[in-house]
Amino acid sequence: MADLSRPARELLSALHEHARARKKWDGTRKTGVSLSALLRVFRTVPRPRVEDELESVVLRRHLAELYGHGAITAMKGDDGEKIPLPKGVWVLPTHTPVKKVREPLPPLHPNLRKVAGYWENAAPRTRIGYRAVNNWFFSEPDMTPAPKRERALDIFGSRAYSGYFDAEEKAFDELGGPFFSDREALYTLLQMYSAPPQLLTERLVAESDGYYGRIGDGDILLVVENVTTCWSLIEALDGMEDHAVGYVACGMGSSFLASLVGIKMLRHVKIAEIRYFGDLDPTGLSIPAAAAEEAAKHGDLPEVLPAVGLYDALLRIGTPLPRKERRLTKQQAAGRVRWLDPSHQAMATALLCGEDRLAQEWVNLRYLKANSEWLRGMHR
């Protein structure tokens, strides 16, 4: 555009801006501008005032300059005036579109052969899902049935898939397409299942109808932040005897703090101590820290303590992955990690002051059934 006069350059720039704003023009194709729109754009462009020149004469001169530059072309026909103007102009492309590189279909595991028919039209995140499941099958994984969110970490729990999902353990909630939408077939193929929520209520404890929170005759209430891990702990504790856990409840995130006082209303439930286990991230630690303060205020509520063995397992076997929550300062982190066992505070501080998180689902059913070290602090 260097060889254009300043008014012509400004008119062309204004036409480009109009096309981008009104037509979502990206510069890779031609787009039309009607005469009425052309006149409106022209009147916004600063130009020297020449009293004896008509607007149409000045506009025709600038248009002719842009025609010669190859920046625009005139539409067929004119407005029929004495000094005719075109019915509109075509704003021509400024650059060629970037050619999309077709992502090749990777070698597929026999269990994923049907993906070949979906690959071409799959959304980018869906292809990431196909790749992750495909790679997992090639790794000869342990196919012991697992809860959905634990299986999601088995498959997507590495930095190779970070940034594609809100949280890796929730990846299956965000994936669509024919392969991931057929839930029955997917659950069978990946040997996973949904974990129903567990609620601690006096009625369910008394009736013992299969959805109960009572797990033994101890007086410790184990509160777990997420549904999946709550279910896995109940499964793992079933049949174990050398512990003082009497009840397991799902804290459901911040609702734990709101329902804490309700523990006093459970007349037939004797709780001497509350142990809590959740994600290691800013929110996951702020919930029990606030609950511990609330319990201390009341004086007649059990103390809220960390499930030391479970946090120890999470820090040891979990894979830190990027989080969306902002970094904390050391001072902010100190207020949250103070609630944890001293042996875990340094590592938790590093997590909070960095960019990663540890999802509690890393302490999965497979680990819980194969070990008992996680019961540290909850023995008789």
HELIX and SHEET records of a PDB file:
HELIX    1   1 ARG A    6  LYS A   23  1                                  18    
HELIX    2   2 LEU A   35  ARG A   43  1                                   9    
HELIX    3   3 GLU A   55  HIS A   69  1                                  15    
HELIX    4   4 PRO A  110  GLY A  117  5                                   8    
HELIX    5   5 PRO A  124  PHE A  138  1                                  15    
HELIX    6   6 LYS A  148  PHE A  156  1                                   9    
HELIX    7   7 ARG A  159  TYR A  161  5                                   3    
HELIX    8   8 GLU A  168  LYS A  170  5                                   3    
HELIX    9   9 ALA A  171  GLU A  174  1                                   4    
HELIX   10  10 GLY A  177  SER A  181  1                                   5    
HELIX   11  11 ARG A  183  LEU A  190  1                                   8    
HELIX   12  12 GLU A  202  GLU A  207  1                                   6    
HELIX   13  13 VAL A  227  LEU A  237  1                                  11    
HELIX   14  14 SER A  255  SER A  259  1                                   5    
HELIX   15  15 LEU A  260  MET A  265  5                                   6    
HELIX   16  16 PRO A  282  HIS A  298  1                                  17    
HELIX   17  17 VAL A  308  ILE A  317  1                                  10    
HELIX   18  18 LYS A  330  VAL A  337  1                                   8    
HELIX   19  19 PRO A  342  CYS A  353  1                                  12    
HELIX   20  20 GLN A  360  TRP A  362  5                                   3    
HELIX   21  21 LEU A  365  ALA A  370  1                                   6    
HELIX   22  22 GLU A  373  LEU A  375  5                                   3    
SHEET    1   A 3 THR A  31  SER A  34  0                                        
SHEET    2   A 3 GLY A  88  VAL A  91 -1                                        
SHEET    3   A 3 ILE A  72  ALA A  74 -1                                        
SHEET    1   B 2 ALA A 146  PRO A 147  0                                        
SHEET    2   B 2 MET A 192  TYR A 193  1                                        
SHEET    1   C 4 VAL A 245  CYS A 250  0                                        
SHEET    2   C 4 ILE A 220  VAL A 224  1                                        
SHEET    3   C 4 GLU A 273  PHE A 277  1                                        
SHEET    4   C 4 GLU A 303  PRO A 306  1                                        
SHEET    1   D 2 LEU A 321  PRO A 322  0                                        
SHEET    2   D 2 ASP A 356  ARG A 357 -1                                        
END                                                                             
